Amino acid sequence: MSKNIIITGTSRGIGFELVHLFANQGHNVLALSRNAKPVSNLHFDNISSFPFDLCNQDDYKKVSDFINEEWKQVDILINNAGAIVNKPFAETTFQDFRKVYQTNVFGVSELTRTVLPFLKKDGHVVTISSMGGIQGSMKFPGLSAYSSSKGAVITLVELLAEEFKETGPQFNVLALGAVQTEMLEEAFPGYKAPTTAKEMAEYIQNFALTGNKYYNGKVLQVSNSTP
């Protein structure tokens, strides 16, 4: 049966691959990114997209209006969009941290809050974090804003799972290791990851569709390398 799925960060990398994996399976996808062009050029009847900026409060109403008018309900939300700053901590600014946290933490909470009234009891909210946000994992210099934001979002998801455990939906986090994307190149220039964006997208797709039968409020570490 086809599901209604919202994905952020869909103009490139894992998010772009996810949109097409779900659409090819016959699901309805709302693809959200600041640049809607890469997805809107592909003319799938079951892909909707419009420019959406997690840092712009006015854009969230566009999402709730779309759901009200087109779908009425949502099965899956995948918080995939991410922002990264790679520079030594002493050189970071208030604006650097604000930019990263606005997308990686505040954006996740605001979009989740926006979509929540439409999510079914057995709905699934999957948030993409990073191994850099896992306590006790290898930490890399230059990623203070990024990795700390990815730690914050893990705790947020654990809290949401607890708050909504009686009513649903279910909330889980995937903490990803290195995947060959443009963002990886920003974090680790020249490093070649053992996993492609499409391979990771296939894993996330399957987890989004089935993982909430087995997990709620959990962090799964999806990594086969360091970084």
ChimeraX attribute file (.defattr): number of C-alpha atoms within 10 A of each C-alpha:
attribute: neighborCount
match mode: 1-to-1
recipient: residues
	/A:1	5
	/A:2	11
	/A:3	18
	/A:4	21
	/A:5	25
	/A:6	25
	/A:7	22
	/A:8	24
	/A:9	24
	/A:10	26
	/A:11	21
	/A:12	18
	/A:13	20
	/A:14	23
	/A:15	25
	/A:16	21
	/A:17	20
	/A:18	26
	/A:19	28
	/A:20	22
	/A:21	16
	/A:22	23
	/A:23	19
	/A:24	13
	/A:25	11
	/A:26	16
	/A:27	18
	/A:28	23
	/A:29	25
	/A:30	23
	/A:31	26
	/A:32	27
	/A:33	25
	/A:34	16
	/A:35	17
	/A:36	18
	/A:37	14
	/A:38	13
	/A:39	23
	/A:40	15
	/A:41	9
	/A:42	10
	/A:43	9
	/A:44	14
	/A:45	10
	/A:46	16
	/A:47	22
	/A:48	19
	/A:49	20
	/A:50	18
	/A:51	13
	/A:52	21
	/A:53	19
	/A:54	24
	/A:55	18
	/A:56	11
	/A:57	13
	/A:58	11
	/A:59	15
	/A:60	19
	/A:61	12
	/A:62	14
	/A:63	19
	/A:64	18
	/A:65	12
	/A:66	13
	/A:67	18
	/A:68	12
	/A:69	9
	/A:70	10
	/A:71	12
	/A:72	14
	/A:73	18
	/A:74	21
	/A:75	21
	/A:76	24
	/A:77	25
	/A:78	24
	/A:79	24
	/A:80	22
	/A:81	25
	/A:82	22
	/A:83	16
	/A:84	22
	/A:85	19
	/A:86	18
	/A:87	15
	/A:88	12
	/A:89	12
	/A:90	7
	/A:91	9
	/A:92	16
	/A:93	11
	/A:94	7
	/A:95	9
	/A:96	18
	/A:97	17
	/A:98	14
	/A:99	18
	/A:100	23
	/A:101	24
	/A:102	20
	/A:103	21
	/A:104	31
	/A:105	21
	/A:106	18
	/A:107	22
	/A:108	25
	/A:109	17
	/A:110	17
	/A:111	20
	/A:112	18
	/A:113	12
	/A:114	15
	/A:115	19
	/A:116	18
	/A:117	12
	/A:118	17
	/A:119	22
	/A:120	16
	/A:121	14
	/A:122	14
	/A:123	24
	/A:124	27
	/A:125	29
	/A:126	25
	/A:127	25
	/A:128	22
	/A:129	30
	/A:130	24
	/A:131	24
	/A:132	23
	/A:133	22
	/A:134	20
	/A:135	9
	/A:136	8
	/A:137	11
	/A:138	11
	/A:139	16
	/A:140	13
	/A:141	11
	/A:142	18
	/A:143	19
	/A:144	19
	/A:145	24
	/A:146	25
	/A:147	23
	/A:148	19
	/A:149	26
	/A:150	24
	/A:151	20
	/A:152	16
	/A:153	23
	/A:154	24
	/A:155	15
	/A:156	16
	/A:157	24
	/A:158	17
	/A:159	14
	/A:160	20
	/A:161	21
	/A:162	14
	/A:163	11
	/A:164	14
	/A:165	15
	/A:166	10
	/A:167	11
	/A:168	20
	/A:169	21
	/A:170	29
	/A:171	27
	/A:172	26
	/A:173	26
	/A:174	21
	/A:175	21
	/A:176	20
	/A:177	22
	/A:178	26
	/A:179	25
	/A:180	20
	/A:181	17
	/A:182	13
	/A:183	17
	/A:184	19
	/A:185	15
	/A:186	13
	/A:187	20
	/A:188	16
	/A:189	10
	/A:190	9
	/A:191	13
	/A:192	14
	/A:193	19
	/A:194	13
	/A:195	16
	/A:196	15
	/A:197	20
	/A:198	20
	/A:199	14
	/A:200	21
	/A:201	22
	/A:202	16
	/A:203	12
	/A:204	21
	/A:205	18
	/A:206	11
	/A:207	18
	/A:208	21
	/A:209	17
	/A:210	12
	/A:211	17
	/A:212	20
	/A:213	11
	/A:214	9
	/A:215	16
	/A:216	22
	/A:217	21
	/A:218	18
	/A:219	20
	/A:220	14
	/A:221	15
	/A:222	17
	/A:223	18
	/A:224	13
	/A:225	11
	/A:226	11
	/A:227	19
